[in-house]
Amino acid sequence: MRKSSVADAVIVRFDSVMRAAFGVGMRQWRPSPAAGLPHLPMSARERRHAAGLMRVNHTGEVCAQALYVGQAALSRNKATRAALLNAAGEEGDHLFWCAERLQELDSKGSRLNAFWFVGSFVIGVTAAAAGDKWSMGFVEETEHQVVRHLQGHLGELAVNDTRSRVIVETMLDDEARHADKASGRGSAQLPSLVRRWMRLSASVMTSVAYWV
């Protein structure tokens, strides 16, 4: 891939991330898995909790796309770069689905999305600068943590909140596949200190995004 083509691909994905993150002309590759499912009755408390969880997931997808685009910008391998941009596209679907579900729940995304986006983009660039194997290691560990996080949400969502549940289930499958692909591309295991820092950062983000 020529340098101009690389730059074009990253810029296009960056534009899509910004649109999705801030709700301007959002695009998606796949329709929402919740399409066609009925809107079952939920209590006010169940709706508020579902909105908080989906806001956390929406923010997580803002972060995921920013990470992937940042990593793709400095990736040394064409196949790795393509895989990162493809994953970013799927994360864009997740973003759209979460935003749509938030609207249905009469809620919105985190007011701090710009902050989460910039921070995650910088982390992505930093991970890529260390080399592709470390970049893939970062992807694998991130996705493993996201899978555990989504599994927790499935245990918290109301049983009759089928629209939120099917979105989270589909996201979980995609994230697990991203982790497997990163492993298959020769990911390096991150130091335990880095993994602990990632868990702490994710905990802060999820706690804040639930409310703000």
N, C-alpha and C positions, 0 to 999 in steps of 0.2 A: 504494500500500500504506500503510495506517494505521501510525502509529508503534508501536502495540501489536502489530500483525501483524509488523512488522520485528523487534521485540524477541523475539517468540515464535519466529520462524523462526531467529534467531541462537541463542537459548537451546536450542532443540531440536537444532540442529546441534552446538552446544557440548557438550551432554550426550552425543550420539552419539560425538563425538571422544574425550571422556574415557573412555567405555565401551570404545571400541576400543583406545585407547592403553594402557589398563591392564588389558585382558582381562576386563572385568566386563560380562556381558550384551551381548557384541558383536553388532552388527547389520550386515547387508549388503543391497545392492540386487540384486546379481547373483551367481549361483553361481560358485565358483572355476573357472577354465578348466582346472584340473588334475583336476577331478572325472572319474572314470572311467578315467583313465590308469593304467597299471600302475606298481607300485613296482619299478623295475629295480634290480639289485644295484649297489652302489657301495662303494668302498673306504672305510676309516675316514678316511683323509686327505680324500677327496672329500666325504664327509659333513660333516666339520668345516669345510672351506672353504665348502661350500654354506650351512651354518648361519651362518657369519660374514657372507657376502654377503647372505643373506636378513634377517639382523638389521640390517644397514646399511639395506636397503630398508624394513624395518619402521619404523626410526627416521626415515627420510626421509619416510615417509607420516604419521607423527606430526607432523613439522614442517610438511608441506604442508597438513594439515587445520587446524593451528593458525594458519598464515599466512592461509588463505582465510577462516576464521571471523573473525579479527582484522580483515581487510580489509573483509569484509561488514558488520561492526559499524559502520564509519564511512563506508561507501560513500554517495555523494551521489545515485546514479542507481539507480532501481528495477531496471532490466534488468541492470545490472552486478552489483548485489547478488544477484539471482536466479542469474546465471551463476556467481558465486563459490560460492554455496551448493550449486548443482548439481555443480560441480567437486569441492567438499568431499565430497559424497556418493559420487562415484566414487573419490576418494582413500580413503574409508572402506572401499570394497570392497577396494582394494589392501591396506589395513591388515589386514583380516580374512584375506585370502589369504596374506599373508606370515606372520601369526601362526599360521595353520593349518599352513603348511609348516614353520615352526620346530618346532612340536610333533611333526610327523612325523620331523623330524631329531633329536629328543630334545634340543632347545635352547629358549631363551627370548629375549625381546626385551631391549633394552638396559636395564640397571638405572638409567640416567640419563634415561629417557624424560620424567620430570617436568621435569627441567632443560631438555631440548630443547623440550618443549612450551611452557613459559612464555616462553622466549627467542624462539621463533618467533611466538608470539601477539603479543608486544610489537612485533616487527618488522613484523608484518602491520598492526597498528593505526597504526604510524608511517608505513608506506607509504601507507595509505589517507588519512591526514591531509594528505598532500601533494597529494591530488587523484586523481580516477579515472584520468586518463591515465597518471600515474606509477604508480598501483597496478597498472594493466594492464601497464605496462612491466616492473614487478617480476615479475609472473606470467610474462610471456613469457620473460624472461631466466632465471628459475628453472627453467622447464620445459625450455628449451633445454639447460641444464646437466644436468638430470635425464636427458634423453634420451641425452646423451653418456655419462653415468655408467652407465645401464642397458645401453647398447651394449657398454661395457667388461665388464660382468658376463656378458653372453652369450658373450664370448670366454673367460671364466674358468671358467664352469660346466662340469662334466663332460658329455660328449656324451650319455651315457645318463641324465643327470639331467633327464628330460623333464618331470617335474612342476614343478621350479623354472623351467626354461627357458620353458615355456608361460605361466607366471605373469608372468615378466619381460617376455616379448614382448607380452603383452596390456597390461601397465602402460605399456610404451614407446609403444604406439599411442595410448593414452589421453592420455599426457603431451604427445605431439606435437600432438594435437588441441586440448588446452588452450592450448598456445602459439599455435596458429593462430587460435583464437577470441579470445584476448587481443589479438593483432595486429589482427584485424578490428574490435575495439572501440576502435581508435584509441590503442593503446599508445604511449607515448613511449619513445624509446631512452634507457636509463640512462647516466649518465656512466661513462667507462671506469674511473675509480677505484672506483665503486660495484660494477661488474661484477667487478673484481679482488678486492674485499673479499668479495663473495658466493662466488667460487671458493675463496678461502682458508678462509672459514668452513665451506664444504661439505667441504673437504679435511680439516679438523680433525674435523668430525663423523663422517665416514666412517671415518677412522683409529681414532677412539676407539670408535665403536659396533661395529666389527668384533670387538673383544675384550671390551668391557664392556657 
